[in-house]
Amino acid sequence: MFGDPLLIDGVGWAEVWRVLIKVFITFGFLLIATMFMVWFERKVISDMQNRIGPNVAGPWGLLQTLADGMKAFFKEDLLPTKAERFLFRLAPVIAATTAFVTFAVVPIGGVFNDGGSGTMSLFGRETYVQLADPQVGILLVLAMSSIAVYGVMLAGWASGSKYPLLGSVRATAQMVSYEAALGLAVAAVVLMASSLSTHDIVASQNESGFLGLASWNLWATGFVPFVVFVIAATAELNRPPFDLVEAEQELVGGFHTEYSSIRFALFFLAEFMNTVTMSAIIVTLFLGGPGGPLLFGPDWIWPILWFFLKLFFFLFMFVWFRATLPRLRYDQLMDLGWKILIPIALGWFLLLGAIRVGQQQDWNPAVVIIVSLGVMSLGALLLRSAIRKAEPEPEEVTV
């Protein structure tokens, strides 16, 4: 929050209640978006599978999620006999809290075009259209992603049951494995923006270009970090085809098998809230955040509209993944993370770093790219050779 002009002149009661208003708006928007995401996913998948989907509670079934939440409140809250009571109750709170804190640093509006500051007026004071803008905002995103692992791990361990424990161990290994690729993709964006602030990252993508599109990190980073980030984020969210954490045929229900009532609802809420949050992070890092052309009417409306349209695209993408892609085997999941995504993300980050250094030192860009690609190809061959040597040879079967 150090960069927000609302707090430049100090913090008094006027600033406190304005920040509280931003907290309520942010939290309310995220809850409504999560409710919409649950309904949207069920409705889209039902259309893809030639079913009707929710259509009773409210118009077009829009209130179905609210009805399910109210039902969860009145269900019996079960506590296993061998459970660690405090940690058992704490785990779903951690899962939901990390998703909300992550969304707090996402700019959802503000005019960034032509050097705009990305602010809007809130009761006579200029402020960023995001809850907070810490100077290390993107590190906060990675930190919350790591802390979310504790919610899953504690849920399985504190349940006092073997199946939730197996599910939580599997979830922890999966999330840690894809955290490295996720971080390397983020590092590529930070390298191009020269800042860890999410507000500055959005501002750097709206400096020039046709309709504000030419400066997007989607193109500036060479598209590869975007693909790596989307795949790694899908695995971090435990979304299909990486939903082995909740593989019913193997683990009953995964790490939350022993949960019921509102605590189970919190895990359910956190899963869909994380989907909305991660989609917003993708928009912020690679698609210019709320940046876009200002057409007619008040300028402050269009950035919010462009942000929602971009967000909707990625929400639909995650639903499409769920409806079409089959679940991977666990060995395929690990191979994709460690043997493919991490080497690609690391090699591409080094390539971008070499190009940036070449620009600063006035080197020939063609030579820099050719040499870098040659080194990357050599590294890929060495890695492939090492993997083949490490793989056990298939045993001969005699009949």
N, C-alpha and C positions, 0 to 999 in steps of 0.2 A: 504493500500500500504506500510505499515511500514515493512512488512516482505520481500518484493521483493528485491533481491540482487542488482537490477538495481539502487536502491535509497540509498543503505547503505552508500556510500561515499559522500552523499550530492546531491543536485539537481542543475544542471546547464542547459545550453541550449541543450547540447547533450542528457541529460536525458529527457528534455521536448519534444524534437521532436521524441524521441523513444516512449515515452508514447502516443503522438499524433498518431503515426503510429499504436500502439496497439488499440487506440480508433477507428480509421477508420476500422481496420481489424475486430474488435469485432462487431461494428455497421453494417458493410457490411455483415458479416456472418449471423447476426441475421435477417437482412432484407431478405437475400436470402433464409435462412431457413424458414422464415415465408411465403414467396411466394411459396416455395416448399410445405409447409404444407397445404396451401389452395388447391393447385392442387392435392396433394396426398389424402387429405380427400375426395374431390369430386370424384376422380378417383376410390378409393377403395370402397366407398359407392355405386357408380354406378355399380361396378362389383358385389358387394353383392346383389344388387337389380336387377341384370340382365339388366342394362342399359349401354349406351356407355360412357356417361360423356363427359368432354371437349376434343375435338379432332380436332379443327379447327385452333386455334391460335398457330402456331408453331408446331414442331414435338410432337405428342402425346398430344397436347393441353398444353404444358409446359408454353406457354406465355399467357395463359388465365388470370392469376392473374394480370400480367402486363397490359393487355388490360383493365381489370376491374378498376385498379387503375388509369389509364390515363382517362378513362371515368368519374370517380368520380371527377377528377380535374376540368373538364369542365362543370360539372352540376351546376345548379343555387344553390347558398348558401342561404338558407332560415333562417330568424331570427324571431321567434315569437314575436308578439306585446308586450306580457306581460312578456317576458323573461328578466332575469337579465343578461344584455349583457356581462359583464366582466366574470362572473362565467360560463355562457353558453359557452363562447369561451375557458375558461380555462380547463373545465372538460375533454375533449378528450385529451388534452396535458398531464394532470396528468395520465390518464389511460395508455398512450403509454410510458411515461417517466419511470414510475415505473417498467415496464417490462424490459426495457433496463438496468436500474441501477441494477436490480436483477441479470441479466446475467453477469454483469461485474465481479462478484466474483466467477464465475464458472471456475475451471481449466479444459481446454479442451485438454491438452497435457502435455508433459514432462515425463521423465522416473523416476518412483518412485520405480522400482524393486530393491531389494537388497540394501535398504538404499539410493536410488537415491534421489537427491534434487528436482526433478521435474522441472528443468530449461532447457532452450535451448538458443542458441546464437542468439542475434539480433544485427547485424552489430558490432560484436566483443565484445558485452557485454552480460553477463549471466542475464536472466530474467525469471520470471515465465510465463507459457503459460496461463495467465489470465490477464485481464485488471488491477485488483486491488486485494490485499490480506490484507484487514484490519484485525486486531486482533479479531474483533467482527463481522467477515463476516457473520456468520449465523444469528446474530441478525439483521444485515442490511437486510437480506432476509425477515425476519418476519416483520421488519418495513415497507419495501416496500409493502408487502402484505396488511398491515393495511392501508397504505396511499392510496392504490388503491381503497379502499372503498369510499374515498372522491370523486374520479373521478366519480363513479357511482351515489353517493348520490347527488352531485352538479348538475350532468347532469339532473336528474329528477326534483330536486327542482327549478333549474334556468330556466327550460323550461316554467314555468307558466301554466302548464296543469295538469289535475288531473291524467290522465293515466300514464304519465312518472313518476309522483310523487309516485303513488302506486307501480310502478315497482321498483323504486329506494329504497323505504322503504323495500320492500320484499327482494331486493338484499342485502341491508345492514344487515338485520336480518340474512339472510342466511350466509353471509360471516363472520359475527361476531360469529355466532354459531359454525362454523367449524374451526375458528381460534384457539380456545382453544385445540381441539383435534390435530390440526396440530402442535401447539407449544409443546404439551406433547410428540408427536412422535419425534420431533427434539431434545427435552431434553434427550430422551433415547440415541440418537446418540452422543450428547455432553458428556453424562455421560461415554460412552464407549471410546470416543476419548480423553477426558480430555482437549478439546480445542474448542474455538469458531471460529477458522480460518478454512475456507473451504480447504485451502491447507493442513493444518495439519490433517484434517479429512480424506482427501484422502490418505495422507502419512501413517496414522495409519492403513489403510485397505490393504496396500501393503507391509507389513513387512515380511510375510512368508506365507507358505502354498502352496498347489498344484496349479500351474498356477496362483497364486495370488488370488485364489477364497476363500480360507479358512478363510481369515481375514476380509472378507466383513461384514459390519454391518448388512446386510440382515440376516446372521446367528448369528452374535455376539449378536444382540439384541433380538433374538428369533422369528424373522419373523413377530410378531404381530405389532410392530411400523411401519413396512413397509406397511402392509395392511391398518392400520389406516391412514397413511400419504397419500397413494394413493387415498383412498376414500375421505378424507378431502380435498385433493388438487383438485380432480374432482369437488367437491362442490364449492371450492374457485374460480375455473375457470368458474363456471356457465356452465359446460359442461353436456350433457345428462349423466345420467338420472336426473341431478339436475338443469336443465335449466329452472326453473320456473320463472326466471327473465324476460325471453322473451317468456312467454306462450302466443302465439298469440291469442288463443281463449278467453283469459281473459283480456289481457292488450294491445291489438293492436300490439305493437312492443316492449313493455318494456320501460326502462328508456331513450332510444335513439329514441323514436318515432318522436320527433320534429327535429331531426338532418338530414342533407342532405349533399351532396357534400363531400368535403374532410374531414369535421368534422365527418361525419358518417364513412368514410373510416378509420379514426384514431381509432375509437372504434372497427371497424372490424379488423384492424391491431393489436390492443392491445390484442384482444381475442386470436388470433392465435399466437401472439408473446408470450403471457403468457403461452400458451400450450407448446411451445418449451422450454421456460425458466423453467417451472415447471418440465418438463421431465428431463432437464439437472440437476436440483436440486436433483431429485430422484436418478439419476445416481451418483451424487457426494456424497450424504449422505449414500446410501445403497449398491451400486454396485462398489465401488472402483474408481469412476471417470474414468480417462483414463487408469487406471492400467490394465495390461494384459501381456501375454507372448510376449517376443521379439523373433521373428522367424528368419528372414533373412533380409539382407539389412540394411539400416541406422536405428538406434534405434529410432530416433525421429518420424518416420512415424507411427510405430505401436500404440503408445498411442493415437494418434489422430484418427486412424482407429477404435480402440476398443471403444473410446468414441462415435463416430458416430454410430457404430453398436448398442450399448446400447441405445443411444438416439432414434434411429429409432424404436427399439422395443417398447418403451413407446409411441411414436407418433402413431404407429399402434394400440396399446392398446386403446388409447383414441378414435381413429376413430372407432374401433370395438365396444366400449361402445356405441357410437352414433348410430351405425347401428343396434344394437340388443336390447338395454335395453329401456323399456318404461319409460315415465316420471312419477316420484313419485308424490303423493299428497303432499300438503304443510305440513299437519300434520305428514305424514310419514317422510318427510325431517327433521322436527324439532325433532321428536322422535329419529331418527337415530343418530343425532348429540348429543343431550343432554342426552338421556337415555342409549345409547349404546356405541358410540365411546369415549366420554369423560370419562365415568367410566372405560372402558377397557384400554384406554391409561394411565390414572392415576394409576390404579392398577398395570399395567405392569411396569410402570416407578418405582413405589415403590418396586416391586419385584426385578428389576435390581439393584436398590439402595441397597436393603438388601443383595443381592449376592455380590456386590462390597464391602460393609462394612465387610461381612463375610470373604472375601478373605484377606482383610487387617488385620483383627483381628484373622485370622487363626481359624475360626469356622468350624464346620462340615458342608460341603456344602449341604448334603442330609437333615440335620435337618433344615437348613435355608430355603431351597426350600419348604419342607413340611409345616413348620410353616407359611411361607409367603402365600402359596397357600390356606392354611386353613383360614387365615385372609381374603384373597381376596374372598373366597367362602362365608364367613360370611357377608362380606360387600355387596356382590352381592345379597344375600338373604334379607338383610335389605333394600337395595335399591329397590328391586322388591316389597317388602311388602309396602314400602312407596308409590311407584308409584300406586299400586293397590288401596290403601286407598284414594289417591288423585283423582283417576279417578271417574267421576260421574257414578252412577248406571243407567243402561238403563231404560227408562220410559216404563211402560206397556201401550200398546195401546189397547183400547177396541173398538170393532166394534159393 
